[in-house]
Amino acid sequence: MLDRRVCCFFAPVADRNGVVTVFAMNSVAKATVKLICLAAFSLPLATDARPNIIYLMLDEWGYFESGHMGSVDLITPNIDQFAAEGMRFTNAYAGAPVCGPTRCSLLTGLHSGHMSMRANNGFAPIRADEPTLASMLKPLGYATGGFGKWGIGGRGTSGVPEKHGFDVFFGYYDQVHAHTFYPRYLIRNSEEVPLPGNDGMSFYEGETHAQDVIFNESIQFIKDHQKEPFFCYLPWTPPHGLWGIDEDNLSWQLFKDKPWTAGQRTERDARVYAAFMHLVDRQLGEILSLLKELSLDDKTVIFLCGDNGGQDYFKTEERPHGFFGPNYNPETKERFRAGKGSLYEGGLKVPYYVRWPGNVDAGSVSDHLFYYPDVMPTLAAISNAECPKTDGLSFLPTLTGKGGQEQHNYLYWEYRGQTAVREGAWKAYRKGEGDWELYDLSKDVEELDDVAADYPEVINRLIGLAEDAHEPIRPGEIHDSALTEKDHWQAPHERNLEKLKSSLVK
């Protein structure tokens, strides 16, 4: 039995009968397999074997929070066009239900039972020896840049991005730091970059909005590396709060006069959230226009997704599923259960799209079941990279429609005492020491009908899978706690203010 966490680059040689001898480049072993089609092993690309890769992940973007998914309030013309020009996935799952761990799963290719970083405290790091998407692509000549919220290793830890394959990372290292859009500084390769006019003491006031600076750096990276293959990782913070925006922002102008007073801290929050969605939509459009201008459009594959399940922000009596209904289907009136932080569907189902002219059919929709550990082997297959050990399976055959698509035996998650397993349509869930629950998602997408008592053999099988999937954590290291804590206390939450003021005095 092959270890499903082993992902290698294979060099196939076929005879005229379609029998292929596959040589694993990191092993002396060889296997002979019979293929229905040689395309299952060949790289089915219409462009260069090293296409540019842009991976844009929006923070807490909900499954139904776009115009083409039925939202009547959010204005997302570029996302809607992106969906029309690429493939939309209906069965994509995050690696975890919160910011830090889901980034760990995405970047390392591991599920949460194997990850080195399973906390969401803002600064917890991956280990120094762990490969990432960037370290996998860099040996192939890719320029590697990241812009946004890192979240898997604060400054002064073993998890900083410049030690994990990134030529440059600019933005927030600590995800609590990322709670403010008017910070005193951002970070570039562990060095502070002051933002003019920001004293860091307000979520809502300042001269320099962090997302504008992060976006400009994203654009500049693409321009600087247009003559070579590049990997541009964009874990942008919007539409996640807290929701501060410049008064003259073009996107804010569209929503500032809406009669919406729903919010958490202010009566503007829902309006700013909508403006944020339009802002990132507009910035996505600018990236697409730039690629066309630089003649890179057909040489670039773009991934667009949310980082975890949606959060039902700004509930009102009229809108009990959240003001913009991130997990609520306006057509069927069904709702994914719970939301961010939960291992029910609402915490894990994410919007997911891939656009790749000449390789991915425009307007296509796939129900292929996958999650974030699958991204690393997929990028390896796209680029011809040698893939490290992962828990994932490449979904390149689904993207291109060429070759056979391998399916997971099961998907696994754990987070803060919760455990979940999905096997086909079956989903098992347990919280703490409570009883295991079982849902048939083919009939019960809302996870309302627990059928564990009716299918004891199924629930017992899934419990066994969960037990096999969990390993004790081997965490990363903190080398300079003072530096780590400095960034952690920058966002002006009430609990942070004294430490923030103290750092200003120093």
Secondary structure, 3 states (H helix, E strand, C coil): CCCCCCCCCEEEEECCCCEEEEEECCCCCEEEEECCCHHHCCCCCCCCCCCEEEEEEEECCCCCCCHHHCCCCCCCHHHHHHHHHCEEECCEECCCCCHHHHHHHHHHCCCCCCCCCCCCCCCCCCCCCCCCHHHHHHHHCCEEEEEEECCCCCCCECCCHHHCCCCEEEEECCCCHHHCCCCCEEEECCEEEECCCCCCCCCCCCCCCHHHHHHHHHHHHHHHCCCCCEEEEEEEEEECCCCCCCCCCHHHHHHCCCCCCCCCCCCCHHHHHHHHHHHHHHHHHHHHHHHHHCCCHHHEEEEEEECCCCCCCCCCCCCCCCCCCCCECCCCCCECCCCCCCCCHHHHECCEEEECCCCCCCCEEECCCEEHHHHHHHHHHHHCCCCCCCCCCCCHHHHHCCCCCCCCCCEEEEECCEEEEEECCEEEEEECCCCCEEEECCCCCCCCCCCHHHCHHHHHHHHHHHHHHCCCCCCCCECCHHHHHHHHCCCCCHHHHHHHHHHHHC
